[in-house]
Structures are given as structure tokens and as C-alpha cells.
Amino acid sequence: MIEVRRLTKVYGAGRAVDRLTFTVKSGVVTGFLGPNGAGKTTTLRMVMGLDRPTEGTATVAGRRYADLADPLRTVGALLDARAVHPRRTARDHLRCLAASGGIADRRVDDVLGLVGLDQAARRRAGEFSLGMSQRLGIAAALLGDPEVLVLDEPVNGLDPEGIWWIRGFMRSLAAEGRTVLVSSHLMSEMSVTADHLIVIGRGRLLADAGVAELTGPQSVLVRAARPAELAGLLSAEGASVSRSGKALTVTGMGSAAIGALAAVRGLALIELTPQRTTLEEAYMGLTGDSVEFGGGGAS
Ligand SMILES: Nc1ncnc2c1ncn2[C@@H]1O[C@H](COP(=O)(O)OP(=O)(O)OP(=O)(O)O)[C@@H](O)[C@H]1O
């Protein structure tokens, strides 16, 4: 578990992170979303003990990073995949990290296998593609077999195969009961990867909710030959109905139930369409006022 309480980071006159409070639970993938400059990396660096909070706390498994008895075995992070010695082989890079954390050499081969880099183990890390570098970074994060994983923009710049692999890998780590926090500025990516979302803008918390919750309650658009009759029937069954001409917007009842009720009463339907706010729309609505540099027009 990761717990962030009133976490604040001030740089000069600006607040990169502003009294942020949230909890990241185990067993699910939690997306950490926000536009560029929202404060995601700064937050993750404070969680990992790389930056000191101006105020507030960030703890992993109940302790600040600096107070962890065995940090590599508690939390692993991918913050900058290119932060490797370019002439060192992938294997040697991991062996150095393992040695510094008192981790046995054989774990290096285990993690290289886990991320699919066994064939590239003796190649220099400086020759790796971005996708391979991301895999190496994830291997490093997994060295201590930690219960908590923090990944900063792991799919940035990857091709579809690389994205697909990382997505599945994060899901499998969460399914093992680990805590997985992954940052992104792309809602489209997080909507297919994460179960839970923490959305920030200008350093502040904008939303902390399940993916389904963020899209709001589902409504169904129904067009019927005899709309007044159908509206009365649906209302009597407990649905909320608003009417505009032949079109009804129904909440509180799914499309299957609406179709079944109409069929039983012999009411012809012209259209029956579930309406759902896309996550992208929900995200734009949340972060619209908090982007650093808007695309034209007023900011
Ligand atoms: N070392 C620093 N000194 C001064 N300002 C900083 C520093 N690090 C970050 N900032 C500022 O803090 C704000 C948050 O930056 P941060 O990198 O945490 O955002 P982010 O959400 O990770 O953005 P991105 O998606 O672009 O990586 C930005 O306005 C940035 O310019």
C-alpha cells in the first residue's frame, strides 16, 4: 500500500504538488493521471525518497522510503528507463543493482526471463530500443520481488506490441496481489489498463475513483412509436425518464430490461442505445482547467 497525505512540493513560487492525499491499494492497477506538468513525476519521486516533501508525507508499506528496512524488497520503481550505464550489459546493470541491495545473482536471470530479455542479457544497454529499455527498467524494479511497484509513464513512446506487453504485465503483477501505481497522461491508455484512477491537475487531486465511477451513471436513449405510454411504463417500474419528442432518456434501468418491458407490452421500439460518457470525455472535463499550456484560445 502507498499512502500520500497532504503531500506538497514547492519549487520557487510554484507548487508542483499541492496538499495531495490518496491511498493506493494492493491487488489492482491504479492509474496516476494528469496533463503534462501536473506533478505526477514529482509525487512519485517523493514516494521513492528521491525528493523531500515541502510538507506532508508519502509512505510505502507504512513507512517513509528512507525508513524502510529493506527498500528493494518493499518497493520497485521505473522512473527513467534510460538511466543506465550505456556500455554496461543488461545483465551487469542488474547485477550491480542486485549487489547494492544484497540480492543474489540468480535473481538477475529470473527477472531477465520475466521481462523477456534473456536473449539480450549480454547486449549493451546503450544499444537497446526504448521498448527494451523499459523492459530492463521493469526488470530492475522487480529485482527485490517487491510488493509495491511504481512505474512512471512506462508506455510512453512504445510501439503497440510493447504497450500490449507492459499492459498485460502490470495486470499480472496486480493479480499476484501487488500494489501497482502507474502514471500516464493518456486516459485512453489508462482506461484499458487501470482498475482505479487518481487524477491530478496543477498538483491537486481532481478525482480518486474506479474507472466505471468516473464515467458516471449509464443512461439509455430510447425512441419509441408511442413514447408517452412507454415513459409511463418505465417510470412505474422505477426508472427515471426524461422525454423530448419521440426520444426518452432513461436512467436507473438497463437496455435489456427496457427492451423486455416494451416487448411484453407490445410497444414498438425504434432505437435502444446505451449512452456512456467516455473516460476521455470525463478526463477532459476534469482536467480542462488545469493544463499547463492549452491548445489555443484562453488558458
Ligand atoms: N526540479 C524542479 N525545479 C523546478 N520546477 C520543477 C522541478 N521539477 C518539476 N518542476 C515543475 O513542477 C511541475 C510538475 O512537474 P512534474 O514533472 O512532476 O509533472 P508531470 O505530471 O510528471 O508532467 P509530465 O507528464 O510532463 O512528465 C511542473 O510545472 C514542473 O515544471
The ligand as a MOL file (V3000), in Angstrom:
LIG
                    3D

  0  0  0     0  0            999 V3000
M  V30 BEGIN CTAB
M  V30 COUNTS 31 33 0 0 0
M  V30 BEGIN ATOM
M  V30 1 N 13.4350 20.3500 -10.1140 0
M  V30 2 C 12.4710 21.2260 -10.4080 0
M  V30 3 N 12.6370 22.5460 -10.2830 0
M  V30 4 C 11.6590 23.4360 -10.5620 0
M  V30 5 N 10.4500 23.0780 -11.0250 0
M  V30 6 C 10.2070 21.7670 -11.1850 0
M  V30 7 C 11.1960 20.7710 -10.8970 0
M  V30 8 N 10.6430 19.5390 -11.1590 0
M  V30 9 C 9.3960 19.7730 -11.5910 0
M  V30 10 N 9.1210 21.1020 -11.6070 0
M  V30 11 C 7.8490 21.7090 -12.0170 0
M  V30 12 O 6.8160 21.0920 -11.2870 0
M  V30 13 C 5.6560 20.8860 -12.0930 0
M  V30 14 C 5.2860 19.4170 -12.1010 0
M  V30 15 O 6.2290 18.6900 -12.8570 0
M  V30 16 P 6.1990 17.1090 -12.9810 0
M  V30 17 O 7.3670 16.7020 -13.8290 0
M  V30 18 O 6.0810 16.4940 -11.6430 0
M  V30 19 O 4.8410 16.8840 -13.7910 0
M  V30 20 P 4.3200 15.5940 -14.5620 0
M  V30 21 O 2.8730 15.4960 -14.2280 0
M  V30 22 O 5.1890 14.4400 -14.2700 0
M  V30 23 O 4.4620 16.0480 -16.0780 0
M  V30 24 P 4.8420 15.2180 -17.4180 0
M  V30 25 O 3.6330 14.4170 -17.7850 0
M  V30 26 O 5.1030 16.3370 -18.3920 0
M  V30 27 O 6.0550 14.4040 -17.0930 0
M  V30 28 C 5.9940 21.4500 -13.4580 0
M  V30 29 O 5.4690 22.7600 -13.5530 0
M  V30 30 C 7.5000 21.4490 -13.4860 0
M  V30 31 O 7.9860 22.4710 -14.3160 0
M  V30 END ATOM
M  V30 BEGIN BOND
M  V30 1 1 1 2
M  V30 2 1 2 3
M  V30 3 2 2 7
M  V30 4 2 3 4
M  V30 5 1 4 5
M  V30 6 2 5 6
M  V30 7 1 6 7
M  V30 8 1 6 10
M  V30 9 1 7 8
M  V30 10 2 8 9
M  V30 11 1 9 10
M  V30 12 1 10 11
M  V30 13 1 11 12
M  V30 14 1 11 30
M  V30 15 1 12 13
M  V30 16 1 13 14
M  V30 17 1 13 28
M  V30 18 1 14 15
M  V30 19 1 15 16
M  V30 20 2 16 17
M  V30 21 1 16 18
M  V30 22 1 16 19
M  V30 23 1 19 20
M  V30 24 2 20 21
M  V30 25 1 20 22
M  V30 26 1 20 23
M  V30 27 1 23 24
M  V30 28 2 24 25
M  V30 29 1 24 26
M  V30 30 1 24 27
M  V30 31 1 28 29
M  V30 32 1 28 30
M  V30 33 1 30 31
M  V30 END BOND
M  V30 END CTAB
M  END
